[in-house]
Amino acid sequence: MMRKIFFLFYTLFTSVPGFSQFLDFETTDFTKPDSIAALYENFDLKDQQKLTSLLTKDLSSDVEKFRAIFKWIANNISYDIVLYDEKKKKEYQFKYKKRKLEKWKKGFDKRLLKRLIIGKESICSGYSSLLETMCGFAGITCEVISGYGRNELDRMGYGVIDHAWNAVFINNKWYLSDPTWAAGYVNEDFNQFRKRFNKNYFLADPFFFALDHYPKNPDWLLLTDKPTLKYFLNSPYKGEGFITNKLNHYKPTEGSIKLKGDSVITFAFTSNLPPDSLKKVSVDLYSKSKFSFKHFRSEVFPLKVDQEGYYNFNLILKEKGLIRIRIFIGRKLAFTYEVFSR
């Protein structure tokens, strides 16, 4: 599964202590491993052991070696949209035909490997498997984790296990990384993969990671207080603005809202920033047409603060049908809700 951008914009818990990359490596200078990764750009993948040696032989620490391998994969492997679409269609086609699905998968896996090695294109399983293999050559313990990936275009409350990422063991601690989503994103408007390294998916803070990843085995959340899968799928989508503005408690807690007639929706949230740091939000509204959501209104709302410390604003909604509500703080998306109004 690939992270998707809705209309060209980037796009847990109800209480989190804060979001950032792991502080363990906050002061680590990755200039050298990044330079080495750039030096071997477009290196042939037919000899992955040799490539791994070239990327890591002049680096002393495991975290630097992992960075060089991770950065090379993110910068050199493109997401294969055609293969992903084929995979989704076949899995649906053979949903109740296990033998046919298994037979198709054998051929698909061979093509997947061939396109990775020759064309440097793959889907999440290819990215994560390559990272696991190269880490093995470097003597670094790395696991492939399968689970749910969530993006803004997904229906609230629904999900399938269709994504893969990695857990890596460095300095006697497990860390989470996603080479697929670190590599770039798929632009939905043009159905094209755009390369853009996203550092937030490298040795990510597990609280941040849990915004859009939920492993098949919840132990791989690497969290003491684990959200349920139901919570993960039903909560509103949270974007970069949720993280950078240190938001935590929020209302409504469900991402899908049902209304009757003209309605006033109160949105509220708290922040760990100093009091009164947030002054306003901008809201974009989209209505569901036959094949997509179309923008029909934008508004700016000043934020009020109630007695419990919640920032809040009221949105009057008169439109009927399925409405997507995107809430921005500054230029960064904080929340996405879906409202069905009759």
C-alpha positions in Angstrom: 0.0 0.0 0.0 1.3 3.5 -0.9 0.6 6.7 0.9 -1.6 8.9 -1.2 -2.0 12.7 -1.4 -5.5 14.2 -1.8 -5.8 17.1 -4.2 -2.1 17.8 -4.1 -1.9 18.4 -0.3 0.2 16.4 2.1 -1.6 14.5 3.6 -3.9 6.9 18.4 -4.7 7.9 20.9 -7.0 10.7 22.1 -4.0 11.6 24.4 -0.4 11.4 23.4 2.7 12.8 25.1 4.1 14.3 22.0 5.3 13.4 18.5 8.9 13.5 17.1 11.5 11.2 15.8 13.1 9.1 18.5 15.3 11.4 20.7 17.9 8.7 20.8 19.3 9.9 17.5 18.3 13.5 17.5 21.9 14.7 17.5 23.2 12.0 15.1 24.8 13.5 12.0 23.7 11.5 9.0 25.6 13.5 6.5 28.2 10.7 5.9 25.7 7.8 5.3 23.5 10.1 3.2 26.5 11.0 1.0 27.5 7.4 0.6 23.9 6.5 -0.4 24.0 9.2 -3.0 27.4 8.1 -4.3 26.0 4.7 -5.2 22.8 5.9 -6.8 21.5 3.6 -9.5 23.9 0.8 -8.5 22.9 -2.6 -9.9 20.6 -4.5 -7.5 21.7 -7.9 -8.9 24.4 -8.1 -6.3 22.7 -6.8 -3.1 25.5 -8.1 -0.9 28.1 -6.0 -2.7 25.9 -3.0 -2.6 25.4 -3.4 1.1 29.2 -3.7 1.6 29.8 -0.5 -0.4 27.2 1.4 1.6 28.3 0.3 5.0 32.1 -0.6 5.0 33.2 2.9 5.9 30.6 3.4 8.7 31.2 2.4 12.3 27.8 2.4 14.0 24.7 0.3 13.2 22.5 3.3 13.0 24.7 4.9 10.4 24.8 1.7 8.4 21.0 1.4 8.6 20.6 5.0 7.5 22.8 4.4 4.4 20.8 1.3 3.4 17.4 2.9 4.2 18.3 6.1 2.3 19.5 4.2 -0.7 16.3 2.2 -0.9 14.1 5.2 -0.4 16.0 7.2 -3.1 16.4 4.5 -5.7 13.2 2.4 -5.6 10.1 3.8 -7.2 6.6 2.7 -6.3 5.0 0.4 -8.9 1.4 1.7 -9.2 0.6 -0.8 -12.0 1.6 -3.8 -9.8 -0.3 -2.5 -6.8 -3.5 -2.0 -8.8 -3.1 -5.5 -10.3 -2.6 -7.0 -6.8 -5.7 -5.3 -5.4 -7.9 -6.5 -8.4 -6.7 -10.1 -8.2 -7.1 -10.3 -4.5 -10.7 -9.1 -4.9 -11.3 -11.4 -7.9 -10.0 -14.5 -6.1 -11.4 -13.5 -2.7 -13.2 -16.8 -2.3 -10.9 -18.9 -4.5 -7.9 -19.7 -2.3 -6.1 -22.0 -4.7 -6.4 -19.7 -7.6 -5.1 -16.8 -5.5 -2.1 -18.9 -4.3 -1.3 -19.9 -7.9 -1.5 -16.3 -9.0 0.6 -15.1 -6.1 3.5 -17.4 -7.1 3.7 -15.8 -10.5 3.2 -12.4 -9.1 6.0 -12.7 -6.6 8.4 -13.7 -9.3 7.5 -10.7 -11.4 7.7 -8.5 -8.3 11.3 -9.6 -7.7 12.2 -9.2 -11.4 10.8 -5.7 -11.6 12.6 -4.8 -8.3 16.0 -6.0 -9.5 15.8 -4.8 -13.1 13.5 -1.8 -13.0 14.0 -0.7 -9.4 10.2 -0.6 -9.0 8.2 -2.3 -6.3 5.4 -2.2 -3.8 5.6 -2.2 0.0 6.4 -5.9 0.3 9.4 -5.4 -2.1 10.7 -2.3 -0.2 10.5 -4.0 3.2 11.9 -7.3 2.0 14.9 -5.5 0.4 15.6 -3.6 3.6 15.4 -6.8 5.6 17.8 -8.6 3.2 20.4 -5.8 3.0 20.3 -5.3 6.8 21.0 -9.0 7.1 24.1 -8.6 5.0 25.2 -5.8 7.3 24.7 -7.8 10.4 21.7 -5.8 11.6 18.5 -7.5 12.9 15.5 -6.4 10.8 12.0 -7.8 10.6 9.2 -7.3 8.0 6.0 -6.2 9.8 2.6 -6.6 8.0 -0.5 -4.8 8.9 -2.9 -1.9 8.1 -1.7 1.3 6.5 -4.1 4.3 6.6 -4.3 7.3 4.4 -6.7 10.2 4.0 -8.6 8.6 1.1 -9.5 5.4 3.1 -13.1 5.0 4.2 -13.5 5.6 7.9 -14.0 2.3 9.8 -12.8 0.0 7.1 -9.4 -1.6 6.6 -7.5 -4.6 5.2 -4.0 -5.9 5.9 -2.3 -4.6 2.8 0.9 -2.8 3.9 4.3 -3.9 5.1 7.1 -2.0 6.9 10.1 -2.8 9.1 11.2 -3.1 12.7 15.0 -2.8 13.2 17.0 -3.7 16.3 19.7 -1.1 17.1 21.6 -0.5 20.3 19.4 -3.1 22.1 16.1 -1.4 21.2 13.5 -2.0 18.5 12.6 0.9 16.1 10.0 1.3 13.4 10.7 2.5 9.8 8.7 2.5 6.6 10.9 2.6 3.5 7.9 2.7 1.1 6.3 5.8 2.6 9.7 7.4 3.2 10.4 7.2 -0.6 7.6 9.5 -1.7 3.9 9.4 -2.4 1.3 8.7 -5.1 -0.5 11.8 -6.4 -4.1 10.7 -6.8 -5.0 13.4 -9.3 -2.4 12.1 -11.8 -1.9 8.6 -10.5 1.8 9.2 -10.5 4.5 8.3 -8.0 6.5 11.4 -6.8 9.8 10.9 -5.1 10.3 12.9 -1.9 12.2 11.6 1.1 10.1 11.8 4.2 12.3 11.6 7.3 9.3 11.0 9.6 9.2 7.3 8.6 12.9 6.7 9.5 13.3 5.4 13.0 9.9 6.9 13.8 8.5 7.7 17.2 5.9 4.9 17.7 3.2 7.4 18.7 3.6 9.1 15.4 3.8 5.8 13.6 0.5 4.6 15.1 -1.3 7.5 13.3 -1.2 5.5 10.0 0.2 2.1 10.8 -1.4 -0.8 12.7 0.5 -4.1 12.8 -1.2 -7.5 12.5 0.5 -8.3 15.8 -0.2 -5.3 18.1 3.1 -5.9 20.0 4.8 -4.3 17.1 3.2 -1.0 18.0 6.0 -0.7 20.5 3.7 1.1 22.8 2.8 0.4 26.5 -0.8 1.7 26.0 -1.9 0.2 22.7 -4.9 1.6 20.8 -7.4 -1.0 19.5 -7.7 -1.8 15.8 -11.3 -0.5 16.0 -10.0 2.8 17.4 -7.4 3.0 14.7 -9.9 2.5 11.9 -12.7 4.6 13.3 -10.9 7.7 14.5 -10.6 10.8 12.3 -7.6 10.8 10.0 -4.8 12.9 11.5 -2.2 14.7 9.4 1.1 16.5 9.9 -0.7 19.5 11.6 -1.8 17.2 14.4 1.8 16.4 15.1 3.5 19.8 14.7 0.9 21.5 16.8 1.1 18.8 19.5 -2.6 18.1 19.5 -4.0 15.4 21.8 -7.6 15.2 23.0 -10.1 15.9 20.3 -13.9 15.9 19.7 -15.7 14.3 17.9 -13.7 11.1 18.6 -15.2 9.2 15.7 -14.1 10.1 12.2 -17.5 9.3 10.6 -20.5 11.4 11.6 -24.2 11.0 10.7 -26.5 13.9 10.8 -30.1 14.8 9.9 -31.1 18.1 8.4 -29.2 21.4 8.9 -26.7 20.9 11.7 -24.0 22.6 13.7 -20.9 20.5 14.4 -18.6 21.5 17.2 -15.0 20.5 16.7 -12.6 20.7 19.7 -9.1 19.7 20.6 -6.4 20.4 23.1 -2.7 21.1 22.5 0.5 20.7 24.5 1.7 24.0 23.0 1.7 27.1 25.4 -1.8 28.4 26.1 -3.4 30.5 23.3 -0.8 29.5 20.8 -3.4 28.5 18.2 -5.6 31.3 16.9 -7.5 30.0 13.9 -8.2 27.0 11.6 -9.1 26.9 8.0 -11.6 24.3 6.8 -12.1 22.8 3.3 -15.3 21.0 2.5 -15.7 18.4 -0.3 -18.9 16.7 -1.5 -18.9 13.2 -2.9 -19.6 13.0 -6.6 -19.8 9.8 -8.6 -16.0 9.1 -8.7 -14.4 11.5 -6.4 -14.8 14.3 -3.8 -15.1 17.8 -5.2 -14.3 21.0 -3.3 -17.2 23.3 -2.8 -16.4 25.6 0.2 -13.6 27.0 2.3 -13.9 28.9 5.6 -11.6 30.3 8.3 -12.7 30.1 11.9 -11.2 31.9 14.9 -10.6 29.5 17.8 -12.3 29.9 21.1 -11.0 28.2 24.4 -13.6 26.7 26.8 -13.3 26.1 30.5 -11.7 22.7 30.0 -8.9 24.1 27.8 -10.3 22.9 24.5 -9.8 25.0 21.4 -13.1 24.9 19.6 -15.2 26.2 16.6 -18.6 25.5 15.2 -19.3 24.5 11.6 -22.8 25.0 10.1 -23.5 22.3 7.6 -26.6 22.6 5.4 -25.4 20.4 2.5 -26.7 16.9 2.1 -24.9 13.7 1.2 -21.4 12.5 2.0 -19.1 15.4 3.0 -15.4 15.3 3.6 -14.2 18.0 6.1 -10.5 18.8 6.2 -9.2 21.0 9.1 -6.0 22.8 8.7 -3.8 24.7 11.3 -1.7 27.0 9.3 -1.0 25.2 6.0 -0.8 21.8 7.6 -3.7 19.3 7.7 -4.7 18.4 11.3 -7.9 16.3 10.9 -10.1 14.8 8.2 -13.7 13.8 9.1 -16.5 12.4 6.9 -20.1 13.5 7.5 -23.2 11.9 6.0 -26.1 14.3 6.2 -29.7 13.5 5.2 
